[in-house]
């Protein structure tokens, strides 16, 4: 990750039908996760469904 955290994406589709991501939780990562949550809560479920991380801050205003 840009802020130095390590992560691993595991293909667990055979076991649970999805991928599993493991990541280190640093203050920077926790801040990003908080912004993702805020963007999720404010999303109307229809408009602009694919949004990049580079726009995360604008989605939480």
N, C-alpha and C positions, 0 to 999 in steps of 0.2 A: 504494500500500500504506500501511497506517497508520503505518509507521515511515519513510516517505518514499521508498522505492525506486520506480522506474518499472518498468512491465512492459507487455508487448504480447502479446495472444493472436491468433494468425494462423490463419485457416481454410485448412489445407493438406490437407483431406480428398481433394481431387481428385488430389493428387500421392502421398499416402501413407496415406490413410484415417483420418487423425487430425488433431487440432489441434496446433499448435506454440506453446509459450509461451516468450517471451524475458523475462528479468528481470535486474535489477541484483542483484549478490550483496554485500550489506552484512553486517556482523557479526550484525545482528538477523535477517536473512533466513537466513543460514547456521545460526543457532541454531534457527529454526523448521524448516528442512529436516532438521536432526539429530533433532529431536523427532518429525517425521513418519516418519523412518526407524525410530526406536525403536518407535513405535506399530505400524508395518508388521510389524516382526520379531515383536512380541508378539501380534499378532492371530491368532486361531485359524482364520480363514478362513470362519467361519460367524456368530458372534455379532456383533450390532450392526454391520452392514456400512456404514451411512451415519453417519459421525461428523463433527461440526463442528469447525472449528479452535478454537472456544472451549473444547473439551474435550480439546485436544491434551495438555496437561500431565498430566491425570489418567490418560490412556491409557498413559503411559510409566512409571508407578510400579511 
